Amino acid sequence: MSNTKFILGVYEDEDILLNAITNIRTAGVKIHEVYSPFPVHGIDDVLGYKRSKLSIVAFLFGVLGTSLALIMQIGMMGVDWPMIIGGKDFIPYPSFVPVIFELTVLLAAYGMCFTFFIVSDLKPWAKPRIFDLRITDDKHVMAIDLDQNKIDVAKIDKILKDNGASEVNQKTFDEA
Amino acid sequence: MSSESVIREPLITGGKTVHDVTEDISRRVEEKPTKLWMLAMTISLGLLAIGAYTVFLLLWHGVGMWGLNKTVGWAWDITNFVWWVGIGHAGTLISAILLLFRQRWRMSINRAAEAMTIFAVICALQFPILHTGRPWLAIYWMFPLPNTFGSLWVNFNSPLLWDVFAISTYFLVSLIFWYIGLIPDFATIRDRARNKISKSIYGALSFGWDGAAKTWSRYETVALVLAGLATPLVLSVHTIVSMDFATSVIPGWHTTIFPPYFVAGAIFSGFAMVLTLMIVTRKVYKLEDYITIQHLEMMNIVIIITGSIVGVAYLTELFIAWYSGVEAEQYAFLNRATGPYWWAYAAMMTCNVVSPQLFWFKRIRTNIAATFVLSIVVNIGMWFERFVIIVTSLHRDFLPSSWAMFYPTFVDVGVYVFTFGLFFTCFFLFAKFFPVINMAEVKSIIKTTGEKAK
């Protein structure tokens, strides 16, 4: 990649922002991404994002946890070293319930969270593109990639301003 | 878009704007440590050092340094363990169950409550680890690891082993839940940082968070699913702790009421500890606009409910002991209430059953000083509850010739002091270097429930 140039619309209020997103998208401008200091309710719908599949990931990891817990306990107690404890079966299923439950929860939680870190590129050594330092304070920033839009800069500028942007800036990222 | 009835009291007072939230919370991380903080830290480290000396004595000479005898083989160590685990229940309850119930008042207190949970569980973990006498080998005794003893595995029939899995899972899941919530706030501090060192430290801690709508959308899914997973987890932890007792055949322990009764007691003591800490933090950090009287009142209501459940459980135990017709069971409870440990039973009943009923009066539950005192009383009561259950059930053994009393040694006390030192050292470090209130979540409700919106 070479230089990537963005036009940034800065918004103060989440309701104005949501309106602006709808209007700008209908005007045919492609939005690169919107950055917010807090989760804005309903923003995924107006941006056209699909619901995250992370809950399915959690379920699958949970199934993995259940299976591993069963295999581990049956293998250790029933196959590798069978022992009579308190006159119970070699494979006492009721006794296995707590460990099955805990490992299911553990694997579901960690599997989902690490998948989230990977798909969202969250890692301690990440170098994020910071469009505006105030994004993590109190400003919502709409970033529009100029390469993706064949519209004139001045026109985008006007659309953003007409839809309530408090300021419009430009930012170029020099990326190798 | 969400809106809320104007009749409801605002959750955040003082007409705060989104920017004010950033300022008020981040300022505490950015400012130089105050003299008060230094003093508090010195005291905690002092306790930690005194405690560490007794831990050293314990490991050097062995578990015989504790006051246990052959009749009372479980006493302070397990009492303290259960007490700390119980305290560690509030944080995840607040962030998980109250999230599922969409209780917005949780947002101002969940960060500190979760931190407290994690530190309390760390303190609890000291006891099972230290009681092995040789903690460096404990990992082989506690976890199913391949070993050189002819692959001799741990016993999955044992509730003590279930406990190992329950507590470690609870700790790890609470930790990641807390950390994911911290990521956006670390990013706020990163973007405000003026010097290179804090920029790079908070930069690494924030995992390169940029606030993208896509990431927020995934973040919300993750938070919701984690809450769904953590809710049964919170309830399972103290259920399994109670099975350490309930699956035995000792009169006084062998009761089916234990799991719900222990869970209610855990939430009860956890909320009390959250109140103790939040009232101080709120005052020192001037967070009165974020943690309002309404927040304290809500927590006090949870205390009345769980305290009453605990009270009903105590009475049910007495009734069932009588109604069962089992003499050993009847004696165990008669001995608890009127035997040589009657004072511990009386302390438990007063602190846990009588004192929280004072919160029925609105004037008391909205009074900060009264709440503070009662929150400490509740935790004293909950310590006595575990002591009563454990020691009074054991000290009158099956043979009258082996009846005994338990006297703690200074090592028993010292190890308890050690965990206090550890807890407060962790908490003060957290209060100084981490944002004590979840800024991102509070910002998201400013518009609908802040004072300006009303």
Interface residues (C-beta under 8 A of the other chain):
Chain A: D13 E14 D15 L18 E33 V34 Y35 S36 P37 F38 P39 V40 H41 G42 I43 D44 L47 Y49 R51 S52 L54 S55 A58 M72 Q73 M76 M77 D80 W81 I85 G86 K88 P92 S95 F96 P98 V99 F101 E102 L103 V105 L106 A108 A109 Y110 M112 C113 F116 F117 V119 S120 D121 L122 K123 P124 W125 A126 K127 P128 R129 I130 F131 L133 R134 I135 T136 D137 D138
Chain B: M1 S2 T17 V18 H19 T22 P144 G150 S151 L152 W153 V154 N155 F156 N157 P159 L161 W162 F165 A166 T169 L172 V173 I176 F177 I180 I183 P184 A187 T188 R190 D191 R192 A204 L205 F207 G208 W209 D210 G211 A212 A213 K214 T215 W216 S217 R218 Y219 E220 T221 V222 L224 V225 L226 L229 A230 P232 L233 S236 I240 M243 A440 E441 K443 S444 K447
